[in-house]
Amino acid sequence: MDQRGGDRPVTCLGGDRVHPAASAVERGGVAFHFRVEPEFEEIYRDVFVLGEYDVDFEHDRPCVVDCGAHIGVNVLRQKQRYPNARVVAFEPSPSTVELLRRNVAANALRDVDVVAAAVSADGRPSVAFHVSTDGWGMRDSVAPKRWHDGEKDEVIEVRSVSLRPYLRGPVDLLKMDIEGSETEVLRSVSAELANVANLVLEFHFDVANPANELEPLLAIMADAGLRDICFLQGGRPVAFEDVVRTPPRWVVVVRASRPGAHHRSR
């Protein structure tokens, strides 16, 4: 993948009653397949323009574990910056993982293992999963959201796996965007976090899911030795005390690294 600029439409794929037809664009030498353009643009801005998950590694073959990979925008970013990176990407939504696989294939990526499953705290073989009926995959989640009312979402059963086996060896970056399940999943792998050099996650608070709290999440990180912690909100660095926590829903990006690990400051 090269760094040339400009958009070039590639193709259009068939949709269905729930999901709009998929489109594709080539941007900077990278091919992206997506369904909802505003959603894609928001994710592209966070990942490629703002570098939300960028980490400067000490070697050219980092191990990246991506939980909540969606259509793979971060996977493409990591492979653009580090072509030899080894990536494991988890995505439970059947329609979204289809696009993730298409993006991996369209960019001829190697060493990318796509796991069609949710990561769960207890390793259950399957979980109930809320899927947005408007095609916005970034709204899909295991955790409850205030808009889950049976009209804007449908519930399906998806495969789920424990994250523990994937963190038993050195992991240079654990990326997590799992829409409200981050605290319980991190707690379930608290021992394995000793193998993680850098962690970047989106913390999601929702009044429908009050058990997902920021302070316990930070304590899990600190106990695991991930002590260099900073916060991003609205695309800008903020101090912990300045994190805006306005109900009914708020989001903050948390970046943490182990002392001595390379961690890109923004």
Residue pairs with C-beta under 8 A, 6 or more apart in sequence:
1 28
1 29
1 30
1 76
1 79
1 80
1 83
1 107
2 28
2 29
3 28
3 29
4 28
4 29
5 27
5 28
6 27
6 28
7 25
7 26
7 27
8 25
8 26
8 27
9 23
9 24
9 25
9 26
10 24
10 25
10 26
10 31
10 33
10 106
11 23
11 24
12 21
12 22
12 23
12 24
13 21
13 22
13 23
13 24
13 33
14 21
14 22
15 21
15 22
15 35
15 135
18 95
18 131
18 133
18 135
18 154
19 35
19 95
19 135
20 35
20 36
20 135
21 35
22 33
22 34
22 35
22 99
22 102
23 33
23 34
23 35
23 37
24 31
24 32
24 33
24 34
24 106
25 31
25 32
25 34
26 32
27 44
27 48
28 48
30 76
30 80
30 107
31 103
31 106
31 107
32 40
32 44
32 71
32 73
32 76
32 103
33 71
33 99
33 102
33 103
33 106
34 40
34 71
34 99
35 95
35 99
35 135
35 137
36 134
36 135
36 136
36 137
39 135
39 136
39 137
39 138
40 71
40 73
42 138
43 70
43 71
43 73
43 138
44 73
45 235
46 52
46 235
47 53
47 73
47 74
47 77
48 73
48 77
50 235
50 266
51 264
51 266
52 200
52 232
52 253
53 74
53 77
53 78
53 173
53 175
53 200
54 77
54 81
54 264
54 266
55 62
55 172
55 173
55 198
55 200
55 257
55 262
55 263
55 264
56 262
56 263
56 264
57 82
57 172
57 173
57 262
58 262
60 82
60 84
61 82
61 84
61 85
61 86
62 78
62 82
62 85
62 86
62 172
62 173
63 85
63 86
63 169
63 170
63 171
63 172
63 173
64 75
64 78
64 85
64 86
64 87
64 88
64 171
64 172
64 173
64 175
65 87
65 88
65 90
65 163
65 166
65 167
65 171
65 173
65 174
65 175
66 74
66 75
66 78
66 87
66 88
66 89
66 90
66 175
67 90
67 119
67 163
67 174
67 175
67 176
67 177
67 178
67 185
68 90
68 91
68 176
68 177
68 178
68 179
69 75
69 89
69 90
69 91
69 100
69 114
70 91
70 96
70 100
70 137
70 138
70 177
71 96
71 99
71 100
71 103
71 137
72 89
72 91
72 99
72 100
72 103
72 104
74 175
75 87
75 89
75 100
75 103
75 104
75 109
75 112
76 103
76 107
76 109
78 85
78 87
78 173
79 85
79 87
79 107
79 109
79 112
84 111
85 111
86 111
87 109
87 111
87 112
87 113
88 112
88 113
88 115
88 166
89 100
89 112
89 113
89 114
89 115
90 115
90 117
90 118
90 119
90 161
91 97
91 100
91 114
91 115
91 116
92 116
92 117
92 118
92 127
92 129
92 140
92 142
92 158
92 159
92 160
93 129
93 131
93 137
93 140
93 158
94 116
94 156
94 158
95 131
95 137
96 137
96 140
97 114
97 116
100 114
101 114
104 112
104 114
115 161
116 159
117 158
117 159
117 160
117 161
118 127
118 129
118 142
118 158
118 159
118 160
118 161
118 178
118 181
119 160
119 161
119 162
119 163
119 178
119 181
119 185
120 127
120 142
120 160
120 161
120 162
120 181
120 185
120 188
121 181
121 184
121 185
121 187
121 188
122 162
122 188
123 160
123 161
123 162
123 164
124 160
125 159
125 160
126 157
126 158
126 159
126 160
127 142
127 157
127 158
127 160
128 142
128 155
128 156
128 157
129 140
129 141
129 142
129 155
129 156
129 157
129 158
130 140
130 141
130 142
130 144
130 145
130 148
130 153
130 154
130 155
131 140
131 153
131 154
131 155
131 156
132 139
132 140
132 152
132 153
133 151
133 152
133 153
133 154
134 152
138 179
139 145
139 147
139 153
139 179
140 179
141 178
141 179
141 180
141 181
142 160
142 178
142 179
142 180
142 181
143 178
143 179
143 180
143 181
143 204
143 206
143 209
143 212
144 180
144 206
144 208
144 209
145 179
145 180
145 206
145 208
145 209
145 249
146 206
146 207
146 208
146 248
146 249
147 153
148 208
162 188
162 189
163 185
163 188
163 189
163 192
164 188
164 189
164 192
167 174
167 189
167 192
167 193
167 195
167 196
168 192
168 195
169 195
170 195
170 197
171 195
171 196
171 197
172 197
172 198
172 261
173 196
173 197
173 198
173 199
173 200
174 193
174 196
174 198
174 199
174 200
174 201
175 199
175 200
175 201
176 182
176 185
176 186
176 199
176 200
176 201
176 202
177 201
177 202
178 185
179 204
180 204
180 205
180 206
180 209
180 212
181 212
182 201
182 202
182 203
182 204
182 212
182 217
183 211
183 212
183 213
183 216
183 217
183 220
184 211
184 212
186 193
186 201
186 217
186 220
186 221
187 216
187 220
190 220
190 223
190 224
193 199
193 220
193 221
193 224
193 225
193 226
194 224
194 225
196 224
196 226
196 258
197 257
197 258
197 261
197 262
198 255
198 256
198 257
198 258
198 261
198 262
198 263
199 221
199 226
199 254
199 255
199 256
199 257
200 253
200 254
200 255
200 256
201 253
201 254
202 251
202 252
202 253
202 254
203 212
203 214
203 217
203 251
203 252
203 253
203 254
204 212
204 249
204 251
205 212
205 213
205 214
205 245
205 247
205 249
205 250
205 251
206 212
206 248
206 249
207 247
207 248
207 249
208 248
214 243
214 245
214 252
214 254
217 254
218 229
218 254
221 227
221 229
221 254
221 256
222 229
225 258
225 259
226 256
226 257
226 258
227 256
227 258
227 259
228 256
228 257
228 258
228 259
228 263
229 254
229 255
229 256
230 237
230 254
230 255
230 256
230 265
230 266
231 237
231 238
231 239
231 240
231 243
231 252
231 253
231 254
231 255
232 238
232 252
232 253
232 255
232 266
233 243
233 244
233 251
233 252
233 253
237 266
238 244
238 252
243 252
244 250
255 263
256 263
257 263
